[in-house]
């Protein structure tokens, strides 16, 4: 079972609760009831379960898109030395994601045949110029990212949806851009299920913490001496503040009592350097990504799609703050 969500969100929220010495039923105790949940806990999802039979065609479609993207990136890197570093990063990520899907396929239907592997795929011809090849690689990877996000929304398995959303976030990290958030209200296609409510409460707890801590980090950062960092912190604060407000509205509309913010949250003793501020901000985004991934697995439809977009945003924001790209952000 996935202990939803695991590190680093658990570490962050527990530290927040200890920092306030307030463990109320509506606060940290409520979060622990979800974080410690076993198989019967609403919101818990199978972390390693194979894709549902109903998702087998979807997995094959995504796999084909990955094979196509990997083949193009490999061919472009081989054809143009100037493209090799960029193409290699994409091709390596595509192969990593293929291995993830192949593990699922092997678990459900036996090993894949040699003809199904990316290495066995003939490289497509890459003509024209290096600039044209670069444009085609980037276009293909963007299309792949969008397909992964769509597949996440379509998946019947919460664990598979989570995997697809994390893959999309990994591609977004390399691109340095996440899908735009339309700011729409968080509404489930058929209302909010108990599992979705539990998941959104966990996400909301993280947003409360992020708003508080980002505010403190911004206060410690000089706009004159560190304009880029100060701007990044302000954008992050506003993003998490907006998500917090939308989560509160969604939970209230569903008849749930939104988990309350704690009076204060733990901060490092020394935030006197930009490096220390960036480190704390990266931890916030890592925790947020973990919460969003859990939310993806526990929701469906439009709500799942919104959380998938948030996962990509957290992954990209983390890299902007100095984190290294990951193959499966949030997992």
C-alpha positions as CSV (number, residue, x, y, z in Angstrom):
1,X,0.0,0.0,0.0
2,X,1.0,3.6,-0.5
3,X,1.1,5.3,2.9
4,X,-0.4,8.4,1.5
5,X,1.4,10.6,1.1
6,X,4.9,9.4,2.3
7,X,8.0,11.5,2.6
8,X,8.5,14.4,2.4
9,X,5.0,15.6,3.1
10,X,4.7,13.6,6.3
11,X,8.0,15.0,7.6
12,X,6.9,18.6,6.8
13,X,3.4,18.3,8.3
14,X,4.6,16.5,11.4
15,X,7.3,19.2,11.9
16,X,4.6,21.9,11.5
17,X,2.4,20.3,14.2
18,X,5.3,19.8,16.6
19,X,6.3,23.4,16.1
20,X,2.9,24.5,17.4
21,X,2.2,21.9,20.1
22,X,-1.4,21.9,19.0
23,X,-2.7,18.5,18.0
24,X,-6.4,19.0,17.5
25,X,-9.0,16.7,15.9
26,X,-9.5,19.2,13.1
27,X,-5.8,19.7,12.5
28,X,-2.8,17.4,12.8
29,X,-4.7,14.4,14.2
30,X,-7.0,14.5,11.2
31,X,-4.1,14.5,8.9
32,X,-2.4,11.6,10.7
33,X,-5.6,9.6,10.3
34,X,-5.1,9.7,6.6
35,X,-1.3,9.5,6.5
36,X,-1.3,6.4,8.7
37,X,-4.2,4.8,6.9
38,X,-4.0,1.1,6.0
39,X,-5.9,-0.7,3.2
40,X,-9.3,0.3,4.6
41,X,-8.6,4.0,5.0
42,X,-10.5,6.2,2.6
43,X,-8.1,7.7,0.1
44,X,-5.4,4.9,0.4
45,X,-4.4,3.7,-3.1
46,X,-2.4,0.7,-4.3
47,X,1.1,2.0,-5.1
48,X,2.4,-0.9,-7.1
49,X,-0.8,-2.5,-8.4
50,X,-0.7,-3.3,-12.1
51,X,-2.9,-1.3,-14.4
52,X,-6.5,-2.3,-14.4
53,X,-7.5,-4.5,-17.3
54,X,-9.7,-1.7,-18.5
55,X,-6.6,0.5,-18.8
56,X,-4.5,-1.9,-20.9
57,X,-5.3,-0.1,-24.2
58,X,-4.5,3.2,-22.6
59,X,-1.2,1.9,-21.4
60,X,-0.3,0.7,-24.9
61,X,-1.3,4.0,-26.4
62,X,0.9,5.9,-24.0
63,X,3.7,3.4,-24.6
64,X,3.5,4.0,-28.3
65,X,3.8,7.7,-27.8
66,X,6.9,7.2,-25.6
67,X,8.5,4.9,-28.2
68,X,7.9,7.5,-30.9
69,X,9.3,10.3,-28.8
70,X,12.4,8.3,-27.7
71,X,13.2,7.3,-31.3
72,X,13.0,10.9,-32.5
73,X,15.1,12.3,-29.7
74,X,17.7,9.6,-30.2
75,X,17.8,10.2,-34.0
76,X,18.1,14.0,-33.6
77,X,20.9,13.6,-31.1
78,X,22.8,11.2,-33.5
79,X,22.3,13.5,-36.5
80,X,23.2,16.8,-34.9
81,X,26.0,17.2,-32.3
82,X,24.6,20.5,-31.1
83,X,21.4,18.7,-30.2
84,X,23.0,15.8,-28.5
85,X,22.8,17.1,-24.8
86,X,19.1,18.1,-25.1
87,X,18.1,15.1,-27.1
88,X,19.9,12.7,-24.7
89,X,18.0,14.1,-21.7
90,X,14.7,13.6,-23.4
91,X,15.6,10.1,-24.8
92,X,16.8,9.0,-21.4
93,X,13.7,10.1,-19.7
94,X,11.5,8.5,-22.3
95,X,13.4,5.2,-21.8
96,X,13.0,5.4,-18.0
97,X,9.2,5.9,-18.4
98,X,9.0,3.0,-20.9
99,X,10.7,0.8,-18.3
100,X,8.0,1.8,-15.8
101,X,5.2,0.9,-18.1
102,X,6.9,-2.3,-19.2
103,X,7.0,-3.4,-15.5
104,X,3.3,-2.9,-15.3
105,X,2.7,-4.8,-18.6
106,X,4.9,-7.6,-17.4
107,X,3.0,-7.9,-14.1
108,X,-0.3,-8.0,-15.9
109,X,0.3,-9.9,-19.1
110,X,3.8,-11.3,-19.1
111,X,7.1,-9.9,-20.5
112,X,7.1,-7.6,-23.5
113,X,8.6,-8.9,-26.7
114,X,11.9,-7.6,-28.0
115,X,10.0,-5.8,-30.8
116,X,8.2,-3.7,-28.3
117,X,11.3,-2.1,-26.8
118,X,12.5,1.4,-27.7
119,X,16.0,0.1,-28.5
120,X,14.4,-2.1,-31.2
121,X,12.6,0.8,-32.9
122,X,14.1,2.0,-36.1
123,X,15.2,5.7,-35.8
124,X,13.1,8.0,-37.9
125,X,14.9,10.1,-40.5
126,X,15.8,13.6,-39.3
127,X,16.2,15.9,-42.3
128,X,16.3,19.6,-42.7
129,X,18.4,21.7,-40.3
130,X,19.4,21.4,-36.7
131,X,16.9,24.1,-35.8
132,X,14.1,22.2,-37.5
133,X,15.1,19.0,-35.7
134,X,15.2,20.8,-32.4
135,X,11.7,22.2,-33.0
136,X,10.4,18.8,-33.9
137,X,11.8,17.2,-30.8
138,X,10.3,19.9,-28.6
139,X,7.0,19.6,-30.3
140,X,6.9,15.9,-29.9
141,X,7.8,16.1,-26.2
142,X,5.1,18.7,-25.6
143,X,2.6,16.4,-27.4
144,X,3.8,13.5,-25.2
145,X,3.3,15.6,-22.0
146,X,-0.2,16.5,-23.0
147,X,-1.0,12.9,-23.8
148,X,0.3,11.8,-20.4
149,X,-1.9,14.4,-18.7
150,X,-4.9,13.2,-20.7
151,X,-4.1,9.6,-19.9
152,X,-3.9,10.5,-16.2
153,X,-7.4,11.8,-16.4
154,X,-8.7,8.9,-18.4
155,X,-7.1,6.1,-16.3
156,X,-9.5,3.9,-14.2
157,X,-6.6,3.0,-11.8
158,X,-5.7,5.7,-9.4
159,X,-2.1,4.4,-9.1
160,X,-1.8,4.5,-12.9
161,X,-3.2,8.0,-13.1
162,X,-0.6,9.0,-10.5
163,X,2.1,7.5,-12.6
164,X,1.1,9.2,-15.8
165,X,0.8,12.6,-14.0
166,X,4.3,12.1,-12.5
167,X,5.7,11.3,-16.0
168,X,4.1,14.4,-17.4
169,X,5.6,16.5,-14.6
170,X,9.0,15.0,-15.4
171,X,8.7,16.1,-19.0
172,X,7.6,19.6,-17.8
173,X,10.8,19.8,-15.7
174,X,13.0,19.3,-18.7
175,X,10.9,21.9,-20.6
176,X,11.0,24.4,-17.8
177,X,7.3,25.1,-18.1
178,X,4.1,23.6,-16.6
179,X,0.6,23.7,-18.0
180,X,-1.2,27.0,-17.3
181,X,-3.7,26.9,-14.4
182,X,-7.0,28.3,-15.4
183,X,-7.9,29.2,-11.8
184,X,-11.2,27.4,-12.1
185,X,-13.1,26.1,-9.1
186,X,-12.2,22.6,-7.9
187,X,-15.3,20.6,-8.7
188,X,-15.5,16.8,-9.1
189,X,-17.4,15.5,-12.1
190,X,-19.9,13.8,-9.8
191,X,-19.2,15.8,-6.6
192,X,-16.5,14.8,-4.1
193,X,-16.2,11.2,-3.0
194,X,-15.0,10.5,0.6
195,X,-11.6,9.5,-0.8
196,X,-11.4,12.8,-2.7
197,X,-12.4,14.8,0.4
198,X,-9.7,13.1,2.5
199,X,-7.1,13.7,-0.2
200,X,-8.0,17.4,-0.6
201,X,-7.7,17.8,3.2
202,X,-4.2,16.6,3.0
203,X,-3.4,18.9,0.1
204,X,-5.0,21.8,2.0
205,X,-2.9,21.2,5.0
206,X,0.2,21.4,2.8
207,X,-1.1,24.7,1.2
208,X,-1.6,26.3,4.6
209,X,2.0,25.4,5.5
210,X,3.3,26.6,2.1
211,X,1.5,30.0,2.4
212,X,2.9,30.6,5.9
213,X,6.5,29.5,5.1
214,X,6.7,31.3,1.7
215,X,5.6,34.5,3.4
216,X,8.4,34.1,5.9
217,X,10.9,33.3,3.2
218,X,9.9,36.3,1.2
219,X,10.3,38.5,4.3
220,X,13.9,37.3,4.7
221,X,14.8,38.0,1.0
222,X,15.9,41.4,-0.2
223,X,14.3,42.5,-3.5
224,X,17.3,44.7,-4.1
225,X,20.0,42.1,-3.5
226,X,18.1,39.0,-4.7
227,X,15.5,40.3,-7.2
228,X,15.1,36.9,-9.0
229,X,14.7,34.9,-5.8
230,X,12.3,37.4,-4.3
231,X,10.2,37.3,-7.4
232,X,10.2,33.5,-7.5
233,X,9.1,33.4,-3.8
234,X,6.3,36.0,-4.4
235,X,5.0,34.0,-7.4
236,X,5.1,30.8,-5.4
237,X,3.3,32.4,-2.4
238,X,0.5,33.7,-4.7
239,X,0.1,30.3,-6.4
240,X,-0.2,28.4,-3.1
241,X,-2.5,31.1,-1.6
242,X,-4.8,30.7,-4.6
243,X,-4.9,26.9,-4.3
244,X,-5.5,27.2,-0.6
245,X,-8.5,29.4,-1.2
246,X,-9.9,27.1,-3.9
247,X,-9.5,24.0,-1.7
248,X,-11.3,25.7,1.2
249,X,-14.1,26.6,-1.2
250,X,-14.4,23.1,-2.7
251,X,-14.4,21.3,0.7
252,X,-16.9,23.7,2.1
253,X,-19.2,23.3,-0.9
254,X,-19.0,19.5,-0.4
255,X,-20.2,19.9,3.2
256,X,-16.8,19.1,4.7
257,X,-15.0,21.3,7.3
258,X,-11.7,22.4,5.8
259,X,-8.7,21.5,7.9
260,X,-7.5,24.7,9.6
261,X,-4.1,26.3,9.4
262,X,-1.8,25.9,12.4
263,X,-0.9,29.2,14.3
264,X,2.7,28.8,13.1
265,X,5.0,26.5,11.2
266,X,8.6,25.4,11.8
267,X,11.3,27.4,10.1
268,X,15.1,26.8,9.9
269,X,17.0,28.6,12.6
270,X,19.2,30.3,10.0
271,X,17.6,31.9,6.9
272,X,20.2,34.5,6.4
273,X,21.5,33.3,3.1
274,X,19.8,32.9,-0.3
275,X,21.0,29.2,-0.3
276,X,19.1,28.5,2.9
277,X,16.0,30.2,1.6
278,X,16.1,28.2,-1.6
279,X,16.6,25.0,0.2
280,X,13.5,25.6,2.4
281,X,11.5,26.6,-0.7
282,X,12.6,23.4,-2.5
283,X,11.4,21.3,0.4
284,X,8.0,23.1,0.2
285,X,7.6,22.2,-3.5
286,X,8.8,18.6,-2.9
287,X,6.2,18.2,-0.2
288,X,3.5,19.8,-2.4
289,X,4.3,17.5,-5.2
290,X,3.9,14.5,-2.9
291,X,0.5,15.8,-1.8
292,X,-0.7,16.6,-5.3
293,X,0.4,13.1,-6.5
294,X,-1.7,11.6,-3.7
295,X,-4.6,13.8,-4.7
296,X,-4.3,12.6,-8.4
297,X,-4.6,9.0,-7.3
298,X,-7.6,9.7,-5.0
299,X,-9.7,11.8,-7.4
300,X,-11.1,11.6,-10.9
301,X,-12.1,13.6,-14.0
302,X,-11.6,17.4,-14.0
303,X,-10.5,17.5,-10.4
304,X,-7.7,14.9,-11.1
305,X,-6.6,16.9,-14.1
306,X,-6.3,20.1,-12.0
307,X,-4.2,18.3,-9.4
308,X,-2.0,16.8,-12.2
309,X,-1.4,20.3,-13.4
310,X,-0.4,21.4,-9.9
311,X,2.0,18.4,-9.7
312,X,3.7,19.6,-12.9
313,X,3.9,23.2,-11.5
314,X,5.5,22.0,-8.2
315,X,8.0,19.9,-10.1
316,X,9.0,22.8,-12.4
317,X,9.1,25.3,-9.6
318,X,11.4,23.0,-7.6
319,X,13.9,22.8,-10.5
320,X,13.7,26.6,-10.7
321,X,14.7,26.7,-7.1
322,X,17.7,24.4,-7.7
323,X,16.3,20.9,-7.4
324,X,17.5,18.2,-9.9
325,X,14.9,16.9,-12.3
326,X,13.4,13.6,-11.3
327,X,11.9,10.8,-13.5
328,X,8.7,10.6,-11.3
329,X,8.2,13.8,-9.3
330,X,6.0,13.4,-6.3
331,X,6.4,9.6,-6.1
